[in-house]
């Protein structure tokens, strides 16, 4: 089973992100569907039932945290764009990610090299007009999407289909 940990986004913020995505409806870019928008805490990949049970038994509760979504960025860099993302900021957020990473490391998951909290807007498969894409990113680089509070993290099952992934909540940890 393919799984990941994520923080959900409130509906009003998803709507704002969806409006922003309209600007990036460019051939070669696969935008994340509105209902699938989330902040990935950690992608775990394929896990067997035994490992899944160990994950489910971890205490992955997080404290109430204020999160801000602002600014656009790219992975791996602005000259070779594969992912367009919105920055995710919150006091103690990186420490929360590290703490969860440490708990998962005890189950054999590799620790992240660095933490760049983000929300994926879209993935670039190919791009015909790189200049246009860079202009759109630059135009929105300081955009403010919104803020919200959360005290919840969810484990999602991700089923890949030809039309895109289907996400299903397996468990929610809430403080």
N, C-alpha and C positions, 0 to 999 in steps of 0.2 A: 504494500500500500504506500502511495506517495503522499507525504504529509509535510506540513509547515505550521509554524506558530505565527499568529498575527494579531494585530490590534484592529478592531473594526472602526469604520469611519461613520459618523452620523449622516443621515439621509440628506440634510440641507447642505452639508459640505460636499457630499458626493455629487449633488446637483451642480454646485459651483465648479467642481473639477470637470464634470461632463461638458459644461459650457466652454471651459478652457480647451478641452480636447477637440472641440469643433474646429479650432484654429490649426490643429495638427492632422486633419483628415487629408493626408498626402499619400499618394501611391507609394507603397513600400513600407508604410508604418502600420503596425498592428497595435491599435489602441486597446487598453484594458477596458473590458465591458464595465459599465457603471456599477452593476450589482457585485462585481468582483473586486472593486477598489478596496485596498487595505494597506496597512503598514506591516510589512514582513518583519517579524522579530528574528526568526531563524528558519531557514529552509532545511529540512531534515532529509528529504529525498525518500527513497524506497526503504521501508522498514518492515521487518517480519512481525508476526503476532506477539512473539516474546518481547521484542524491543518496544513495540507499541504499548504493551501492558506496563512495562517499566516506566515509560514516559507518562502514562496515565496516572501512575502512582506518585509521581513527583509533585511537590508543592510548588507550583509556578504562579502563585498569587503575586500580584504587583500592587504597590501602594497607589492611592489616588494620584493621578498625574495630569497636569495641564499640558496639552499638546498644541503646538502651533504648526500650521502648514503654510510654508512660504518659500518663494524663490524656486527657479527651475535650474536643474543641472543635468549632466549627462555622464554616462559610463561608456567606455572607460575614460574618454576625454572628449573635448569639443571638436577635435579634428577627426576622430574616429568614433562616431556616435552609434551605439548599439541600443542604449536605453535612455529614455527621457524621463526624468523624475522630478517630483516636488520635494523640497526639503522638509524634514520633520524635526521640530525642536521642542525640547521640554526639559525643565530642570531635573536632573538625575536620570534622564532617559537612557543615556549611554551606560550608566551604572546598572540600570535595570536589565539592559541587553546583556551586559557582561555577567551579571549574576545568573541569568537564565542560561547563558552559554556555559558557565562553570558547572551548573547542575547537570546539563546535558553531556558535558565532557565526562562526567563520572559514568555515563552509560556508553562511552566510546565515541561520541560525536566529536569531530575536530573543532577546535576553537577557531573563531573568526580572527583573521589577521588584523582587521580594523573594523570600526563601526561607523557607518554613514547612514543614519536613520533616514529613510526616504519612502515615498509612495510612488510606485511605477505608474507613469502616465501611458507609456507605450514603448514598444520594441521596434527597432529599425531593422528591417530585413535587408533592404537596399534603398538607396536614395538617388533619384535622378537629378534633383536640384538641391545640392548640399548648401548652396548659398542661401536659398530661401529658408531652409530648415534652420540654419544658424541665425538668420534674422529673426525668425519667430521665437526662437529660444531666447535670444538677446532681448527682444522686446518684452518678454515676460520674466526676465531673470530676477526681478525684484517683486514679483506679484505676491500679494497676501491673499491666501485662500480662506483662512479662518482658524478658529481655535475651539477646542473642546476639552472636557475632562473625561478621563477613563480610569477604571480600576479593574479592567477586564482584559484577559488574554485568551485567545481561542486556538485550539488545535484543529486544523482543517485537513480533510482528505482532499486531494486534488486528482481528479480523473481527467486525463487528456483525451480530447475528442477532436475530430477534424475541424469542427466549428469553434473550438476554443475549450479551455478548461472548465470543468464543473467542480465547484467547491461545496463541501459538505462539512458542517461542524461536527466534530467527534466529541470534544469536551471544552467546557469554558471554566476558567479559574477566575473567581471574582473575590476581591477582598471586601 
